[in-house]
Amino acid sequence: MISVKEYTSLLVLLPSFLRCNDSYIVHYTPV
């Protein structure tokens, strides 16, 4: 069971991580 603080930080970090990951994928995969 995760704490509220961990959950909140996860909610904050996950979108930015996904956004970075998306731009990484877009940048490095040939279209």
N, CA, C and O atoms as CSV, one atom per row, in Angstrom:
chain,resi,resn,atom,element,x,y,z
A,1,MET,N,N,0.852,-1.204,0.000
A,1,MET,CA,C,0.000,0.000,0.000
A,1,MET,C,C,0.880,1.243,0.000
A,1,MET,O,O,1.736,1.410,0.868
A,2,ILE,N,N,0.661,2.110,-0.979
A,2,ILE,CA,C,1.479,3.322,-1.043
A,2,ILE,C,C,0.801,4.466,-0.305
A,2,ILE,O,O,-0.423,4.514,-0.184
A,3,SER,N,N,1.611,5.369,0.177
A,3,SER,CA,C,1.073,6.509,0.920
A,3,SER,C,C,0.535,7.565,-0.034
A,3,SER,O,O,0.808,7.535,-1.234
A,4,VAL,N,N,-0.229,8.494,0.513
A,4,VAL,CA,C,-0.812,9.569,-0.289
A,4,VAL,C,C,0.287,10.432,-0.907
A,4,VAL,O,O,0.175,10.876,-2.050
A,5,LYS,N,N,1.336,10.659,-0.145
A,5,LYS,CA,C,2.445,11.477,-0.642
A,5,LYS,C,C,3.113,10.815,-1.844
A,5,LYS,O,O,3.418,11.481,-2.833
A,6,GLU,N,N,3.336,9.525,-1.760
A,6,GLU,CA,C,3.933,8.792,-2.874
A,6,GLU,C,C,3.008,8.801,-4.088
A,6,GLU,O,O,3.449,8.962,-5.227
A,7,TYR,N,N,1.722,8.624,-3.818
A,7,TYR,CA,C,0.735,8.613,-4.890
A,7,TYR,C,C,0.688,9.961,-5.606
A,7,TYR,O,O,0.617,10.021,-6.834
A,8,THR,N,N,0.727,11.037,-4.827
A,8,THR,CA,C,0.699,12.383,-5.392
A,8,THR,C,C,1.939,12.652,-6.229
A,8,THR,O,O,1.845,13.189,-7.333
A,9,SER,N,N,3.094,12.283,-5.707
A,9,SER,CA,C,4.333,12.488,-6.457
A,9,SER,C,C,4.323,11.655,-7.738
A,9,SER,O,O,4.844,12.077,-8.770
A,10,LEU,N,N,3.725,10.471,-7.655
A,10,LEU,CA,C,3.600,9.634,-8.835
A,10,LEU,C,C,2.723,10.305,-9.892
A,10,LEU,O,O,3.052,10.303,-11.079
A,11,LEU,N,N,1.616,10.872,-9.450
A,11,LEU,CA,C,0.726,11.580,-10.369
A,11,LEU,C,C,1.415,12.772,-11.018
A,11,LEU,O,O,1.155,13.105,-12.174
A,12,VAL,N,N,2.290,13.404,-10.259
A,12,VAL,CA,C,3.011,14.562,-10.786
A,12,VAL,C,C,4.114,14.123,-11.749
A,12,VAL,O,O,4.309,14.735,-12.800
A,13,LEU,N,N,4.825,13.073,-11.389
A,13,LEU,CA,C,5.981,12.650,-12.173
A,13,LEU,C,C,5.611,11.854,-13.416
A,13,LEU,O,O,6.280,11.953,-14.444
A,14,LEU,N,N,4.562,11.080,-13.323
A,14,LEU,CA,C,4.220,10.194,-14.421
A,14,LEU,C,C,3.910,10.922,-15.738
A,14,LEU,O,O,4.441,10.529,-16.776
A,15,PRO,N,N,3.077,11.962,-15.734
A,15,PRO,CA,C,2.809,12.685,-16.986
A,15,PRO,C,C,4.066,13.259,-17.623
A,15,PRO,O,O,4.234,13.185,-18.840
A,16,SER,N,N,4.949,13.832,-16.810
A,16,SER,CA,C,6.176,14.406,-17.358
A,16,SER,C,C,7.083,13.306,-17.905
A,16,SER,O,O,7.741,13.481,-18.930
A,17,PHE,N,N,7.107,12.176,-17.209
A,17,PHE,CA,C,7.883,11.035,-17.689
A,17,PHE,C,C,7.331,10.537,-19.021
A,17,PHE,O,O,8.091,10.275,-19.954
A,18,LEU,N,N,6.025,10.408,-19.106
A,18,LEU,CA,C,5.396,9.941,-20.336
A,18,LEU,C,C,5.609,10.919,-21.480
A,18,LEU,O,O,5.825,10.518,-22.623
A,19,ARG,N,N,5.547,12.201,-21.160
A,19,ARG,CA,C,5.759,13.226,-22.170
A,19,ARG,C,C,7.187,13.148,-22.706
A,19,ARG,O,O,7.407,13.223,-23.915
A,20,CYS,N,N,8.145,12.998,-21.809
A,20,CYS,CA,C,9.544,12.856,-22.215
A,20,CYS,C,C,9.725,11.586,-23.037
A,20,CYS,O,O,10.424,11.579,-24.050
A,21,ASN,N,N,9.094,10.529,-22.592
A,21,ASN,CA,C,9.195,9.250,-23.273
A,21,ASN,C,C,8.575,9.334,-24.667
A,21,ASN,O,O,9.118,8.782,-25.624
A,22,ASP,N,N,7.457,10.011,-24.781
A,22,ASP,CA,C,6.800,10.200,-26.071
A,22,ASP,C,C,7.684,10.973,-27.033
A,22,ASP,O,O,7.837,10.585,-28.191
A,23,SER,N,N,8.261,12.055,-26.563
A,23,SER,CA,C,9.113,12.860,-27.423
A,23,SER,C,C,10.369,12.080,-27.807
A,23,SER,O,O,10.891,12.231,-28.912
A,24,TYR,N,N,10.845,11.252,-26.891
A,24,TYR,CA,C,11.990,10.382,-27.175
A,24,TYR,C,C,11.650,9.406,-28.305
A,24,TYR,O,O,12.424,9.229,-29.246
A,25,ILE,N,N,10.491,8.786,-28.194
A,25,ILE,CA,C,10.040,7.822,-29.200
A,25,ILE,C,C,9.853,8.514,-30.554
A,25,ILE,O,O,10.285,8.001,-31.586
A,26,VAL,N,N,9.217,9.660,-30.538
A,26,VAL,CA,C,8.961,10.414,-31.764
A,26,VAL,C,C,10.275,10.834,-32.414
A,26,VAL,O,O,10.407,10.831,-33.638
A,27,HIS,N,N,11.235,11.191,-31.583
A,27,HIS,CA,C,12.509,11.680,-32.104
A,27,HIS,C,C,13.355,10.558,-32.682
A,27,HIS,O,O,14.083,10.766,-33.653
A,28,TYR,N,N,13.266,9.374,-32.097
A,28,TYR,CA,C,14.205,8.319,-32.461
A,28,TYR,C,C,13.637,7.198,-33.323
A,28,TYR,O,O,14.391,6.344,-33.789
A,29,THR,N,N,12.332,7.183,-33.544
A,29,THR,CA,C,11.817,6.149,-34.437
A,29,THR,C,C,11.641,6.715,-35.837
A,29,THR,O,O,11.056,7.786,-36.002
A,30,PRO,N,N,12.134,6.019,-36.837
A,30,PRO,CA,C,11.937,6.480,-38.219
A,30,PRO,C,C,10.464,6.384,-38.615
A,30,PRO,O,O,9.786,5.410,-38.286
A,31,VAL,N,N,9.988,7.381,-39.307
A,31,VAL,CA,C,8.572,7.392,-39.693
A,31,VAL,C,C,8.419,6.730,-41.059
A,31,VAL,O,O,7.307,6.631,-41.576
